[in-house]
Amino acid sequence: ISAPVTFRVLNLPPGQYYNNILSFPTNIVGASATNYIKFVSATNNQPVYIKPTKITNHHVSLAGAKFYKFENIGFVSADSCVNSICDGGNIIQLSNTSSNLEFKNCKFITNPNGIRPPYHINIGAANNILIDSCTFDGDADAQVYIKGNSPVNLNSGITITNSSFLNNLQQAIFAEYAQNILITKNKF
């Protein structure tokens, strides 16, 4: 790509969801902090919802992904697992090679009639992640999970701001082996 790219995702009627498990490509030629790839709801005041029917692992894989932005998207945990095995079932899964990702005005929801994910977003050892003005609603081991590779191999550049953490019986944010984390102006 040679310029920023924005995909406007059409809203479905209320109560309907996009139900595919999503994986995003890595190392897109030309993608950068300036030439990002953005997915946004086609309607400014109505989020687009993604809720897979069945999963085997995660709902949305951003493992190795770089320079993606998501705005006004609702991510809902799946109804069930394939063969009753979810092997994690995280709503958003990143990896140690994921970086420069942004979630703005997004919703991360545990489906009350579906599976309970271990994490809404598993940042793990990814770097340079922005979570701004998002809502995390529903139980999980941690709604946001951050863990660098080791005490000498820390992840950094994680910002969580202006977000709400609701209805969780465990931890809202878990962080270990990380540096330069900014957690500010959130509601718990």
Buried (B, 14 or more C-beta within 10 A) or exposed (E): EEEBBEEEBEBEEEEEBBBEBBBBEBEBEEBEEEBBBBBBBEEEEEBBBBBBEBBBBBBBBBBBBBBBBBBBBBBBBBBBBBEEEBEBBBBBBBBBBBBBBBBBBBBBBBBEEBBBBBBBBBBBBBBBBBBBBBBBBBBBBBBBBBBBEEEEEBBEBBBBBBBBBEEBEEBBBBBEBBEEBEBEEBEE
